[in-house]
């Protein structure tokens, strides 16, 4: 049997992998459409809702997603503005 820690580790890896995939998809979309600037709007309200509802994306790190988007955008020459 797998321990609870094994499942937590699997979940963390799954979330990290999805964050990489989604950030890459966004940057690829920007490149395809020749976008020079990417505007990320404030997600504070959604983050608070996710914290309140324990079944809704509680383990998804919005900060990590923003960091991955910013890194990949900089590498692709896309300016990122965070509001």
C-alpha positions in Angstrom: 0.0 0.0 0.0 1.1 3.5 -0.7 1.4 5.9 2.2 -0.4 9.2 2.4 2.9 11.0 1.8 3.3 9.1 -1.5 0.0 10.4 -2.7 0.8 13.9 -1.6 4.1 13.7 -3.6 2.2 12.4 -6.6 -0.3 15.2 -6.4 2.5 17.8 -6.1 4.3 16.4 -9.2 1.0 16.4 -11.1 0.2 20.0 -10.2 3.8 21.1 -11.0 3.6 19.3 -14.4 0.2 21.0 -15.2 1.6 24.4 -14.3 4.5 23.9 -16.7 2.1 22.7 -19.4 -0.4 25.6 -19.0 2.4 28.3 -18.8 4.0 26.9 -22.0 0.6 26.8 -23.8 0.0 30.5 -22.8 3.5 31.5 -24.1 3.1 29.5 -27.3 -0.3 31.2 -27.8 1.4 34.6 -27.4 4.1 33.8 -29.8 1.7 32.4 -32.4 -0.3 35.6 -32.2 2.8 37.9 -32.1 1.9 39.3 -28.7 4.7 41.5 -27.3 3.1 42.0 -23.9 1.1 39.7 -21.6 -1.1 41.2 -18.9 -1.8 39.1 -15.9 -4.7 40.5 -13.8 -4.9 40.3 -10.1 -6.2 36.9 -9.0 -6.4 37.7 -5.2 -10.2 37.2 -5.1 -10.0 33.8 -6.8 -7.1 32.7 -4.5 -9.2 33.6 -1.5 -12.2 31.6 -2.8 -9.9 28.6 -3.5 -8.6 28.8 0.1 -12.2 28.9 1.5 -13.4 25.9 -0.6 -11.1 23.1 0.3 -12.0 21.0 -2.7 -11.4 23.8 -5.3 -7.8 24.0 -6.5 -6.4 24.3 -3.0 -3.1 22.8 -4.0 -2.6 25.0 -7.1 0.0 27.6 -6.6 -0.9 30.8 -8.3 2.5 32.3 -7.4 4.2 29.3 -9.0 2.1 29.7 -12.2 3.0 33.4 -12.4 6.7 32.6 -11.9 6.6 30.0 -14.6 4.8 32.4 -17.0 7.2 35.2 -16.2 10.2 33.0 -16.8 9.0 31.6 -20.1 7.8 35.0 -21.3 11.2 36.6 -20.6 12.9 33.8 -22.4 10.6 34.4 -25.4 11.0 38.2 -25.3 7.5 38.8 -24.1 6.9 41.6 -21.5 4.7 40.6 -18.6 2.7 43.1 -16.7 1.1 42.0 -13.4 -1.8 44.0 -12.0 
